[in-house]
């Protein structure tokens, strides 16, 4: 148990793990900011759309009876306006309690909770999109969700690009300042130690010249002939060994 705890402690203490944890937390907070910003922008852009962004949906035609709604005969089809909820709840209650109403026309007036129960039943099977309720079993294209996701992606991509650009610029400037500081320090040292600086420069120049000469060295014809002869000797040895076998 002690060994396991030590291994876990070593793992959690690694820099990359802590950086990842911080990144996840910051990412979650940033996501909330992006979501709020997108909602504000889209609310302004879709000011004239009934129900705002959530009202941008397309309900596909019903392909079977399951998708047609609860009871199309009383208006509970694939869609209905939110303002019609109370009326449709009343109609559904009348359909469900037709026998009781036949014996007592004021049955629903005396039992208003039945209308509320019918409305709850309707709400359990429909989802509000803007100002319109849509049947849950219907096929729906939610354009608002697609637009929201696209704009969120663009905002996050632009933000990350700016962060990376700024970080790269700062790293470049830091490297330039470091190089300038090292050059200034070397100049000060060379001025204080001219002989050592000269010897160092000569050694560096010599090493550079040797490296360039080695890189520029090409295979001469004599060297190439030696390589060809060596390959021929190897081939003869292999043929001899094969003949002996």
Secondary structure, DSSP 8 states (H G I E B T S, - for coil): -HHHHHHHHHHHTSHHHHHHHHHHHHHHHHHHHHHHHHHHHHHHHTTTSTTGGGG-EEE---SSGGGS-SBGGGTBSSEEEGGGHHHHHHHHHHHHTHHHHHH-TTHHHH-THHHHHHHHHHHHHEEEETTEEEETTS-EEEHHHHHHHHHHHHHHHHHHHHHHHHHHHHHHHHHHHHHHHHHHHHHHHHHH-HHHHHHHHHHHHHHHHHHHHHHH----HHHHHHHHHHHHHHHHHHHHHHHH-
